[in-house]
Amino acid sequence: LTADHPTWCPGCGDFAVLASFYKVLEKLNYPQEKIVTFAGIGCSSRFPYFVNTHGGHYIHGRALPFAAGISLGRDDLHVFVFGGDGDGYSIGGNHLNHAARKNIKLTYVIMDNFVYGLTKKQASPTSPIGTKSNTTPRGSYLDALSPLTVTLGVQNVSFVAQAVDWIPEVLYDIVRAAFRHRGFSFVRVIQRCPERSEE
């Protein structure tokens, strides 16, 4: 299942998500040629490089509509989309709502570390009030977006879950349940980020 060696920072929560994904694919014994891993831009969006399946990258915030097209065109595939809080809740936020509303058969995993980690800690939509960064030097003044509240409010949403990267058993159970769901499954993973912990 493994392709390239992961290049995330030591201590990054993305490693736990990747390990859970590998374990799900191994336990369910799903053929690799029937899996698509897709991503946008950001640390978490490096996923397709590390998984030996079909997959690819798309432009920032737009991975979900591209992956939806793949899923709609090939019902025999299971499509996974991986992204971060910046990619998924900011520029791609509206795509999340519409994919959930249409109940397209795919799994969207957003790894939420509350910052744009790849570009060195700019505030993201889920950054807590007061978060200081190079884009918010005086501290973020907006309340953090609540992804579960937003997603649960979407008409026709059929699977919404949340896990943390430091409890691998629960993370595995949730990713497995999302994988087996026949409609749109959304998983938010709250994760540790070494870039953010330097505050």
N, C-alpha and C positions, 0 to 999 in steps of 0.2 A: 504493500500500500504506500510505502514511503517513496518520495521522489527525491527532491533536493533536501539538504540539511537546513533546518530552520535557522534563521538569522536574527531572531528577536533578541532584545536585551535580556541578560540574565535576570531572572525574577519576574519576567513578563507573564501575565495571566493567559496569553495566547497559547502557551505551551500546554496548559491544562485542557483548553478547549480542543486543541489538535489531538491530544491523547484520547479524550473522550470520543472524538469523531472516529479515530482509528479503531477504537474498541467496539464501537457500534457497528462499523462496517465488518469487522472480523466476526463478531457474535452473530449477526444476522446473515452472514455469508452471502451478501448481495453481490452479484457480478460487477466487477469494476467498470466494465464497458457500459453499464446501465446507470452510472453515477456521473453527475456533472457538478463540479465545484467552481463557483463563479464569485467574483469579487469586484469591488470598486477600487478606491485609492485609500491608502493608509497602512499602518502597521498590520492590523488584522487582515487586511486585504491581500497579504502575501500568501494566504492559504493555498491557492491553486498551485503554487510552486512546489509545495511540500506534500501534495497528495497525487498519487499515480492514477488519476482518472482523467476523463475529459474535463476541460475547463478553460478559464481564461480571465482576463481583466477587462473592465470597461471604464469609461471616463467617470470622474468623481461624481458620486451620487446617483449614477444612472445604471448601475449593475442590475437592479431589480427589474426594470422594464425589459431589459435585454434577456435576462434569465426567464422572465415570464413568457416571452416569445418562444424560447426553447421548450419550455414546459408545455405550452399550448400546442406546439407543433409536433412534439414527441411525447405522447402520453406514457410510453413504455419506460421513460427515464425518470429518475428522481433527481431533482435539481436542488442543490444547496447553494445559498448565497451567504457569503461572509462579509461583514463590514464592521466599521466602528461607529461610535456615536456621532462623530463629525460627518462622516459619509452618509449614514443612515437617517439621522434626525435633522440635519441641517439642509444641505442641498438636495438630499434624497428623501426628505420627510414626506412629501406629498405622494411619492411613489409607494411608500409603505402603506399609506392609507388606502390607496386604490387597489393594490395587490391583495390586501386583506379583504377589502369590500367585495372584490370579484372572486375571492376564495380560490385563487389559482393554486394548483398542486405544486407547491415547493416549500422548502424550509429556509427561513431567513434568520440567521444567527447574528446578532449585533453584540459585539464585545465593547462594553461601555466602561471606559476608564476615566471619564469626565474631562478629558482634554484631547486636543489634537497632538498625540504623542509623537508621530513621525516628524512633524514640523516644529518640534521642541516646545510643546506645552501651551499653545494658544488655548483660550477658553473655548469650550464647545457648548452646545445647547444644554447639556446636563451638568455643566460646571456649577458648583454651589455658589451662592452669593458670597462676594468677597474674594473669590479666586483671583489672585494676581498673576498676570502673564504678560507677555510682550504685546498682546492685543488689548489687555485690560490692566494697565499698570496701576490704576487706582482701585482695582478690584472689580469683579463682575457685579453689576447692579441689578441684573434680572434674576428672578426666581428660576431655578433649574427646571427644565422640561421634565415632566413625568411620563416616560414612554409607555408604561403600562396603562395609565389612565387614558392617554390619547388613543392607544390601540384598542383597548376594551370598548371605547366609545364608537368604534367603526361598525357600521351596520354589516351583518353577515360574518363578522370575524369568528373563526371556528377553533383556533388554538393559540393561546397566549400563555407564556410561562417565563419564569425568571429563575436564575441560578447564580451562584458565585463561583469563582474559579478555585477557591480554596476548600471546597467540599466536593471532591471528585465523584463520590458515589451518587450524589444528588444530580450533579451536572450530567453524568452518564445517563441516569434514568430519564432526565428531561430530554436530552438530545435523542435518545432512543425512541421516546414517545413521539417527539416531533417528526422523526424519520418515518414512523409507521402511520402517521396521520395522513389521510387521503386528500385533504384540502391544504389551505395556506396555514403553515405553522410558523409562529414568531417566537423566538427565544432571545431574551435579553440576558446577557451574562455580565454581571458586575465583576470587574476584574482589577487586579493590581497593576500598576504601571510604575516602573522604576523612574521614569522621567518625572512623574507627578510626585513621587515620594521624596524628591530632592528639595521640596519646599522648605 
